[in-house]
Amino acid sequence: MKNKLQKLLDEYQENYNRFTYGHYLDPNNIEDAIKTGLVGCYYLDQGYLPEKRQAIGQVLALYDKYWGDKLKFGFFDGNSNQLHPYQKFSIDKKQDLINNYALDVLNFYWSNVDNLEFVPEYLIKTFSEPEWYEKLHQDITYVQLYLPISELKEFGVEQLIALNQQISEILQPMHGFFGLGIQHSHEYYDYQYLEYELAHQFLGLDISNDEDDEHLREGFKCINWLTILSSQLITDKLGSLEALKERNSDNEIRFYPYSGGVVVRAGEVPELGDVASNPYPKHYVNVNALLKPARAPEIASLGFGSINGEIRFNNRTSKEWQCRFDDVEATDITVSHEPQSAKVINMDSKVRISIQTGQLCPHTGVYSAQ
């Protein structure tokens, strides 16, 4: 475990400048416009119910227990134009404020930054529509949190898994995830073109933009290091947890049940999925194949499309991103050291290779459709 964790932290540090962009508004070059870290998101049905709102308050209290000292500013009333000091209100008062929005939109955002243009390392936020709106538009409630990757070591890998079990038992989400992802500011739409580039350079990163997407009522968005499934989703799409375990042939895919569902773990630590070295980690490929029947058939666009020549996600490329681990071979399987054939390949000659539409081209050359 320690070796794999340190290897991940080293890989992260080596690639830090590839997925971190400083913000032009910060003359000290401390604050970022976009970065990568730990991201968790939990998707709730009927988030307007009093017990669901109370559960959201409990998760805020749980986050406060471990990282409340990191949170500095934010808002609790949906008004992002007026930030409040986090410590101005006790956690009990914050929970009371959540309960006060029982019949209205619940939208709070607490982080470690004092300017919503900047990307936080520590964040917990939620968005939940009132009953009439959810029933009319089918939007879903979500709770999202950010942590720096260093918490894998400081808080602990096993402790983070246990925390996700606890959060899931409190919230009873339809599904959710926790792992490496792109972290962006409250003004997330400004840098979607960078997200598009990073998503194609590091396949292990989650992209979270449209988290109240109604399509997510049909299944989870995509796998990650931890994929959270409700018992209902398992029953409807996968049969049963026992059947799921029987179909699993990867010893590094582990199951952590909680009352109401299960957390599925793909490997000992999260994966970056760097296309230059290991785009298709085997545990991610395997867990994707295992859980795919419970995945949403489609998702809303992860971006607003191209603007002034900037390439952003659209519906087609969002679907391709969602399916990026489908029907691919893992790239970190141990290579056999058996003697190679004596046949010599003339590298100047043409060698035909085939790939599926949407996959990354493994070599330079001319590709044509058949």
C-alpha positions in Angstrom: 0.0 0.0 0.0 2.7 2.5 1.0 4.7 1.9 -2.1 1.7 2.4 -4.4 0.6 5.5 -2.5 4.0 7.0 -2.7 4.2 6.2 -6.4 0.9 8.0 -7.0 2.1 11.0 -5.0 5.3 11.1 -6.9 3.5 10.8 -10.2 1.2 13.6 -9.2 4.1 15.9 -8.2 5.9 15.1 -11.5 2.9 16.1 -13.5 1.7 19.0 -11.3 2.5 21.6 -13.9 0.6 19.7 -16.5 -2.8 19.9 -14.8 -2.4 23.1 -12.6 -3.0 26.5 -14.1 -2.4 29.7 -12.0 -5.0 32.4 -12.0 -4.1 35.7 -13.8 -5.9 37.7 -11.0 -3.4 36.5 -8.4 -0.1 38.5 -8.6 1.5 36.2 -6.1 0.9 33.0 -8.2 -0.6 31.2 -5.3 -4.2 30.8 -6.3 -5.2 28.6 -9.3 -7.8 28.7 -12.0 -7.9 25.0 -12.4 -6.2 22.1 -10.6 -6.5 18.4 -9.8 -7.2 16.7 -6.5 -9.7 14.5 -4.7 -13.3 15.0 -5.6 -16.4 13.3 -4.2 -20.0 13.7 -5.3 -23.2 12.1 -4.0 -26.4 12.2 -6.0 -29.7 12.2 -4.1 -33.3 11.6 -5.1 -36.0 13.7 -3.4 -33.4 16.0 -1.8 -36.2 18.3 -0.8 -37.5 16.0 1.9 -36.8 17.2 5.5 -34.9 14.0 6.3 -32.7 14.5 3.3 -32.0 18.2 4.2 -31.1 17.1 7.7 -28.8 14.4 6.3 -27.0 17.1 4.2 -26.5 19.0 7.4 -25.0 16.0 9.1 -22.5 15.6 6.3 -21.6 19.2 6.6 -21.0 18.6 10.3 -18.9 15.5 9.5 -16.7 17.5 7.0 -16.5 20.3 9.7 -15.2 17.7 12.2 -12.2 16.9 10.1 -11.5 19.9 8.0 -13.6 22.7 9.4 -10.4 24.6 10.3 -9.6 24.7 6.6 -12.8 26.4 5.6 -12.7 30.2 5.5 -15.5 31.8 3.4 -18.6 30.9 1.5 -22.4 31.4 1.4 -25.4 29.5 2.7 -28.3 31.2 0.9 -27.3 30.8 -2.8 -26.0 34.4 -2.9 -22.5 34.1 -4.3 -22.2 37.8 -4.4 -22.0 38.1 -0.6 -19.4 35.8 1.1 -19.5 35.1 4.9 -16.7 34.0 7.2 -17.2 30.3 7.8 -16.5 30.6 11.5 -19.1 33.3 11.9 -21.7 30.6 12.5 -21.4 27.5 14.7 -22.0 24.2 13.0 -25.3 23.9 14.9 -26.3 27.3 13.5 -25.3 26.1 10.0 -27.5 23.1 10.4 -30.4 25.3 11.5 -29.9 27.4 8.4 -30.2 24.3 6.3 -33.4 23.3 7.9 -34.8 26.8 7.3 -34.7 26.1 3.6 -36.9 23.1 3.8 -39.4 24.5 1.2 -36.9 26.4 -0.9 -33.7 26.0 -2.9 -30.8 24.8 -0.6 -27.5 26.1 -2.0 -24.4 26.5 0.2 -20.7 26.7 -0.7 -18.0 26.7 1.9 -14.3 26.6 1.0 -10.8 27.7 1.9 -10.6 30.6 -0.6 -11.9 34.2 -0.2 -12.5 34.8 -3.9 -14.8 32.6 -5.9 -12.6 33.1 -9.0 -10.0 30.9 -7.3 -10.0 27.1 -7.0 -10.3 25.7 -3.4 -8.5 22.8 -2.1 -11.1 22.2 0.6 -14.7 22.6 -0.3 -18.1 21.3 0.5 -21.2 22.4 -1.4 -24.7 21.4 -2.2 -27.5 22.3 -4.5 -31.1 21.1 -3.9 -34.2 22.3 -5.6 -37.6 22.5 -3.9 -40.2 19.7 -4.4 -42.2 21.4 -7.1 -39.1 22.1 -9.2 -37.6 18.6 -8.9 -40.9 16.9 -9.8 -41.3 19.2 -12.8 -37.8 19.2 -14.2 -36.4 16.0 -12.7 -33.1 17.7 -11.5 -31.4 15.9 -8.7 -29.8 17.0 -5.5 -26.0 16.6 -5.1 -23.4 17.1 -2.3 -19.9 17.7 -3.5 -16.6 17.9 -1.7 -12.9 18.6 -2.5 -9.8 17.6 -0.7 -6.1 17.9 -1.7 -4.4 14.6 -2.8 -2.2 14.9 0.3 -5.1 13.7 2.4 -4.6 10.2 1.1 -1.5 10.2 3.2 -2.4 12.6 6.0 -6.0 11.4 6.6 -5.4 7.9 5.3 -6.6 5.8 2.5 -8.6 3.4 4.6 -10.0 6.2 6.6 -11.2 8.0 3.4 -13.0 4.8 2.4 -14.6 4.5 5.8 -15.6 8.2 5.5 -17.3 7.5 2.2 -19.2 4.6 3.7 -20.3 6.9 6.5 -21.4 9.7 4.2 -23.2 7.3 2.0 -25.1 5.8 4.9 -26.1 9.3 6.0 -27.2 10.6 2.6 -28.5 7.4 1.1 -27.6 8.5 -2.4 -28.7 6.9 -5.6 -25.0 6.7 -6.5 -21.8 8.6 -6.2 -18.0 8.6 -6.6 -14.8 9.6 -4.9 -11.4 9.8 -6.5 -9.1 12.0 -8.5 -10.9 14.8 -10.5 -10.5 18.2 -11.9 -11.2 20.9 -9.3 -12.5 24.2 -10.5 -13.7 27.4 -9.1 -17.3 28.6 -8.5 -16.9 30.2 -11.9 -16.3 26.8 -13.5 -17.4 27.7 -17.0 -14.4 30.0 -17.7 -11.9 27.2 -18.1 -13.9 24.4 -19.7 -11.5 24.4 -22.7 -8.7 23.5 -20.3 -10.8 20.8 -18.7 -11.3 19.3 -22.2 -7.6 19.1 -22.7 -6.9 17.7 -19.3 -9.6 15.1 -19.6 -7.9 13.7 -22.7 -4.5 13.7 -21.1 -5.4 12.1 -17.8 -8.2 9.5 -18.2 -8.5 8.8 -14.5 -9.8 12.3 -13.7 -13.5 13.0 -13.1 -15.1 16.0 -14.9 -17.9 17.5 -12.8 -19.9 20.3 -14.3 -23.6 19.4 -14.6 -24.1 17.6 -11.3 -27.9 18.0 -11.2 -28.2 16.3 -14.6 -31.6 14.5 -14.8 -29.9 11.7 -16.8 -28.2 10.5 -13.6 -31.6 9.2 -12.4 -30.9 6.3 -14.8 -27.6 5.3 -13.4 -24.2 6.5 -12.3 -22.1 8.9 -14.4 -18.8 7.1 -14.6 -16.6 4.9 -12.5 -13.8 6.2 -10.3 -11.5 4.9 -7.6 -14.6 4.6 -5.4 -17.9 4.1 -7.0 -21.0 4.2 -4.8 -24.1 2.3 -5.7 -27.4 2.2 -3.8 -29.0 -1.2 -3.1 -31.9 -0.2 -5.3 -29.6 0.5 -8.3 -27.8 -2.8 -7.7 -31.1 -4.7 -7.6 -32.5 -2.9 -10.7 -29.4 -3.1 -12.9 -26.9 -5.6 -11.5 -29.0 -8.3 -9.8 -27.5 -8.4 -6.3 -24.3 -7.6 -4.5 -23.5 -11.3 -4.1 -24.0 -11.9 -7.8 -21.7 -8.9 -8.4 -19.0 -10.3 -6.2 -19.2 -13.7 -8.0 -18.8 -12.0 -11.4 -15.8 -10.1 -10.2 -12.4 -11.7 -11.1 -10.1 -8.9 -10.0 -8.8 -9.3 -6.4 -8.1 -5.6 -6.2 -11.7 -4.7 -6.7 -13.2 -4.7 -3.2 -16.7 -4.1 -1.8 -17.5 -2.0 1.3 -21.2 -2.4 2.1 -23.1 0.1 4.2 -26.8 0.2 5.2 -28.4 1.0 1.8 -25.7 0.3 -0.7 -22.0 -0.5 -1.3 -18.8 1.4 -2.0 -16.8 -0.4 -4.8 -13.0 0.2 -4.7 -10.9 -0.1 -7.9 -7.4 -0.7 -6.7 -5.4 0.3 -3.7 -5.1 4.0 -4.6 -6.6 6.3 -7.3 -5.2 6.5 -10.8 -4.3 9.5 -12.9 -4.6 7.5 -16.2 -1.8 9.5 -17.9 -2.2 8.7 -21.6 1.6 9.0 -22.0 2.2 6.0 -19.6 -0.9 4.2 -18.3 -4.2 5.5 -19.9 -6.2 2.4 -19.0 -5.4 1.2 -15.5 -6.6 -2.5 -15.2 -8.6 -2.0 -12.1 -10.5 0.9 -13.7 -11.1 -1.1 -16.8 -12.3 -4.1 -14.8 -14.6 -2.2 -12.5 -16.0 -0.4 -15.5 -16.9 -3.7 -17.2 -18.3 -5.0 -14.0 -20.6 -2.0 -13.2 -21.4 -0.8 -16.7 -25.0 -2.1 -16.7 -25.7 0.3 -13.9 -24.2 3.3 -15.7 -26.5 6.0 -17.1 -27.1 5.5 -20.8 -26.2 9.1 -21.5 -25.2 12.3 -19.7 -25.7 16.0 -20.4 -22.8 17.8 -22.0 -19.9 18.4 -19.7 -19.2 21.7 -21.4 -20.9 24.5 -23.4 -19.4 23.5 -26.8 -16.8 25.4 -28.8 -16.5 29.2 -28.2 -14.3 31.3 -30.4 -12.4 28.3 -31.5 -11.9 26.9 -28.0 -12.7 23.2 -27.9 -15.0 22.3 -25.1 -17.1 19.2 -24.3 -20.3 18.8 -26.3 -22.9 16.0 -26.2 -20.9 13.7 -28.4 -17.5 14.1 -26.8 -19.1 13.9 -23.3 -20.5 10.5 -24.3 -17.1 9.4 -25.5 -15.6 10.5 -22.2 -18.2 8.6 -20.3 -17.3 5.4 -22.3 -13.5 5.8 -22.3 -12.9 2.6 -20.4 -15.3 0.5 -22.5 -13.8 -2.3 -24.7 -10.2 -1.4 -24.1 -7.2 -3.4 -22.9 -5.5 -2.5 -19.7 -2.2 -0.8 -20.1 -0.6 -1.8 -16.8 -0.8 -5.6 -17.1 2.6 -7.2 -16.4 4.5 -7.8 -19.7 5.7 -11.3 -20.4 9.5 -11.7 -20.5 9.4 -14.7 -22.8 11.9 -14.7 -25.7 10.5 -12.7 -28.6 10.1 -14.2 -32.1 13.2 -13.9 -34.2 11.1 -12.3 -36.9 12.5 -8.9 -37.8 10.0 -6.1 -38.6 11.1 -3.6 -41.1 10.1 -0.4 -39.5 10.1 1.4 -42.8 7.3 -0.8 -44.1 3.6 -0.1 -43.5 2.0 -1.9 -40.6 -1.8 -1.8 -40.4 -3.3 -1.4 -37.0 -7.0 -0.9 -36.0 -8.6 1.2 -33.3 -12.2 2.1 -32.5 -13.7 5.5 -33.1 -13.1 7.7 -30.1 -10.0 5.8 -28.9 -6.6 7.5 -28.6 -4.2 6.8 -31.5 -1.3 4.8 -30.0 1.2 5.8 -32.8 1.7 8.6 -35.2 0.6 7.9 -38.8 -2.3 8.2 -41.2 -5.6 6.8 -40.1 -8.6 6.2 -42.3 -12.2 4.9 -41.8 -13.0 1.5 -43.1 
